[in-house]
Amino acid sequence: MTSATSPYELDAIREIINRVLSAQRDDGPAGRAHARTEILIHSIAVFSRRGLERTTVQDLLDAASISRRTFYKYFRNKFDVLESIYQISIENMILRFRREAERSRSVQEVIRNSCNIYFDYHLSLGPIIRLMMEEARRADSVLAPHRATAYKAVAGVMKSEMLRVTGRELDELVYLTLIWTLESYSLYLLNDTDCSAETIARYKQIMTGIAEAVLSGQADWSKLAVQPSA
């Protein structure tokens, strides 16, 4: 994993932020909406590089090239900025989960699509996702309620789609347990600086195998078996 956000990733983040904000825009004139978007985008790189504790409001001002007055039109402090980034990130992830789940035609497709979205989304954004995930797991964090709401929403999507494709209604806690496992997998990978494509593929395979065994009642043991050394 890299320690900085690449230009490509910033473009992707800009697209995500603009798409989500366009659906809920209440910022008034386009210029002001643009200013808020730019603060969020450039703050991501700062948080990724410096971490939450070492980041100051002045760091965010310098990165976005905006005045303190402009900053405080939109945000109370750095935690408010991080909360906005986190909300936008999880809203986008939920939209992706719902879109792909609705296209799925079998248990295997629901599981595979869910795992792919979760891993790919988190790993593509790297350090900022790790920072937000670690912060959100703290009970006293401003992000914690958003994490709980997001996971409940994703569990709800999985529950309804599994009911659609199987006719079985499982307890929501089953899906939450799988999501918590995905979160732990993701954090482990994000903290592995030497994480390779092969490692990611292995984690995806194991996770899909476990989820299929739970949700379909039929384990594909080839996905869970020790792979022979090359």
N, C-alpha and C positions, 0 to 999 in steps of 0.2 A: 504494500500500500504506500502511496505517496503521502507526503506531509503537507502538501499544498493543493489548492483547487486549481485545476487546469483551465485555460481559456475555453476549451470545449465544454467542460462541465459548467462553467459560468454561463455560457450561452444556453445550455440546457436548463439551468436553474432560472435564468431570466424568462425563458419561455414558460416554465411551470408557474412562476410567480405572476406573470402577466395574464396567463390563462385563468388562474384562480381569482385574481383580483378583478378581472373584467366581468366576472359573474356576480361580484359583490361590491362593485365600485361605488364608493360614497365619498370619494376624495375631492369631488368638485372638478375644477378645471384640469385639463390633461396635463399641464405642466406640473401641478402639484402631485398628481397621481404618479407621474414619472419620477418625481423626487423621492417619493416613498419607496417606489420599486428599486431605485438605484441604491438607496440606503440599505435595503434588505440584501440586495445582491452583493454589494461590496463588503457588507458585514460578515457574510459567510466566509470569505477568504480570511478575514481578520480572526474570527473565532477559530477557524481551522488551524491557523498558524500559531496563535498565541494562547488559545484555551480560554475558557470562560473567566477564570479568576484573574488572569493577567491582562485581559482586554479592558480598556477604559473607553468611556464615551468619546474622548478626544481621538483615540485610535479609529473609531468608527467615522468621526467627522473627517479626519484626514483621508481615509480610504475612499469615501464617497465624494470628497471635495465639496462639502456643503457646510453651511454655517450652523452654529449651535442653535440659533433661533429656528432655522428650518427643521433641524432634528427634533426639537421639542414640540413642533406642530403635530408630529406623528407619534412620538414615543416618549415614555416617561423616563426610561433608563435602558441600560444594555440588556437587562432581563426581559424587558418588554419587546425589544428587537428580536431576541432569541425565541421568545414565545410566538411572535408572529411568523418567524421562519418555520418553526416547528408545526404550527397550525396549517400553514400552506403545504408543507411537506406531507403531512398525514392526510390532508384532504385530497391531495393528488393521488396518494397511494390507494386510498379507499376507492376513488373513482376508477383507478386501473383494476383493482380487485373486482369491483362490481361488473365492469365491462367484460373482463375476461371470463369471470365465473358464469355470466349469462350466456356466453358463447359455448360453454363446455357441454358435452353431450354424454359424459360418463364420469364415474367416480375418479378414474385415473386422470382425466383431463382437468377436473376441478382441482385436484391435488397438485398435479404437475404445474398448472398455470399459477396457482397460488404461491407455490415454492419459488418458481422462477421470478415472479414479480417481486416477492419479498427480498430474495437474495440480490437480484440484479439491481434493484432500486437502491438498496442500502450500500452495496459495494461500489456502485457507480459514483456516488456522492462522497464516499470515503470519510475523511476526518470529521466533517461537520455533522454527519449522521451519527458517528460514534459519540461525539460530544453531547449531542442532544439526547441520544438514547441513554447514556450514562446519567445525565442530569435528570431525565424524566423518571428514572427508576427510584430517585430519592423521594421519599414520602412528602417532604416539605417543599419540594420544588414547584414553581409555577407551571411547569410542564406536566407534572404528574396527573392532574385531572384530564388533560388532553390525551395523554397516553391511554388512560383507562377508557375514555370515550371512544377513541379510535379503535382499540382492540375489541371493544364490545361491538362496534359497527362492523368490523371485519368478520368477527365471529357470527354475527347476524347474517351477513351475506353468505358465508360458507354454509350455515345451517339451512337457509332457505334453498340454496342451490343443490345441496345434497338431498334435501327432501324432494326437490323436483326430479332429480335424476335417479333416485333410489326408492322413493316412497317411504323412507324411514326418517323419523324425527329424533335426533339425538339431543341430549342435554347440551345446552350452550357451553357448559364448562369443558366439555370434550374439545370443542374448537378453541376455546381460550387456552387450554393446556398445550395444544399444538402450536398456537401462536407464541406462547411464552417460550416454548422450546426453540422455535424459529428465531426469536429475539436473542436467546443465549448463543445459538449457533452464529448468528450475524455478528454479535459483539466479539466472539472468539476470533472470527475471521478478520474483523476490522482491526484487531489488536495484533494480528500476525503480519509483521512487516515483510515476510518472505512468502506470503500467500500466493500460490500459483493457480493457474487455470485448472490444473489437475486436482488440486486440493478443493477448490470450489465445486467442481463437478462431483467429487466424492461426497462432499457434505450434502449437496442437493440429492444425490442418489440415495444416501442413507435416510435423509429426512423424508423423501417421498415414499421410500419403502416402509418406514415406521407408520406414516400417515395412512398409507393404503391398508396396512395390517389392521389398524384401528378402525378405519371408516368403512372398509369393504368386508372386513372379517377374513380376508384371504391374503396372507403374506407372500410376497414375491421374494423368496429367500436368496435369489441370485443378487438382489440389490443390497442385501444385508451381509452377505458372506465376505470373508477376507479375500481380497483380490491377490492373485499371484504376483510376485515381484517381476519386474520387467527384466 
